[in-house]
Amino acid sequence: MSRARRYAVGTALAVAVALANTPAASAQKTPAQRADELNSAGKELFRKHQYRAAAEKFHQATVLSPEGRLYWNLCLTRVQLNRLRAALTACIAVEPNGAKDRVIVKSRKMIAELRAKGITPATAELNADGSEKHVPSKVNAHNPAEPSKTGTASQPSDKGNTTTVPPNNGNVTGFASNPTDSNVDPAPNLVKKPTFRYDYSWSLPFELGTLFNSTLGGADTENYGDSGPALRFHVDIPFSKKYGFGGEGYLHINSIDEDVLAARLQIVDFGGALYKFFHLRGNLYIRPLIGAHVAVMQPDTNTSAVFTLGFRGGAQGGLVFGRRSQYVFTLTVEHTRYLSAVTESSSLDPSFYGLDRGSSTWLLAAGFSMRFSTPFGTTSIFTLE
């Protein structure tokens, strides 16, 4: 092969390789591939708690490739933004657009939870973050392309020109002047979220404190000490989310220190109580309650137990916090009155320990509570796809 021919062949190969590496010749990314990249970027933003930016990525992904998993990610992100109607709309789109069984199961659970709260799907056109788009309130009936002049007044001037006088103290004609208008979703940074919520389904509080002996063991005896530790477990279920009424079941494990005539007194209370929330300000509340329980007392080591009824009343102050108001710090003050104790054991005389008469205690305790929005006895852990 001559030198000229070899040069021509080499040049042709070099040009072919160069053209193959150009963007025009390389394979274009499909909409599904671009949507997958947007989905990955959205998940990274979600992990950084940048939910508004993540919602934008997931929304763009659903436009490019309407897949069920992408709608699920958009739904979950809108929940974090407290755009619940928009979240429900996205969740409803999961199953019709195809998804794996686990994604469909999660979407169905979320739909059930949102509907249980009375949430309905959004009907207006939505932004990516779930807020409603601002749309003109009216259009000209004769010329839809021309904005309506309803609400404006035109006054002729000396030269025949007209001067438009804005109505409603200068509000822009054609748009709702009140941010609470039904066709306007306020800007996200103007939405005032409730500072205190009753709309949880159940909670699990626990408390640790000190039980102070008032008259247990007799007012004038030295059977038991002045105080002891108290550990308390509750299950709290609201009965009226609107008015803040509810009830709780509880198990209290108490102890009074020993004194001269007896060892440590163990008391186990189990019963129920009713309460009413009163919102103070911000995230603070106070909750009076009354309750009744069965008390099992072991008045000394290696003895049988005695039984009695107890009645408790008190007040609890709480600080609600968390993105969905799901955590509560509490401080409780209570008074409990016990009736005289009885026993079925012939070898145990309650009067020997001063438990044959009415007695009372006081309690000061601090606690923590976690609230759940799922039905009692269930929890939901939702993850991105």
Protein Blocks (a to p, Z undefined) as FASTA:
>chain_A
ZZklmmmmmmmmmmmmmmmmpmklpccddfklmmmmmmmmmmmmmmnopaklmmmmmmmm
mmmmccfklmmmmmmmmmmnopaklmmmmmmmmmmnopafklmmmmmmmmmmmmmnopac
dfbdcdfkopacdddfbdcfklmmbccfehiacdddfkopacdddehhhiaehiafbfkb
mkbccdfklpccdfbdfkbfbdcdddddddddfkggijkbckbcfbdcdddddddddfbl
mnopacddddddddddddfkbccdddddddddddddddfbhjbccddddddddddddfbg
hiacdddddddddddddddedjklpaccddddddddddddddfbfkbcfklnopabccdd
dddddddddddfbdehiacddddZZ
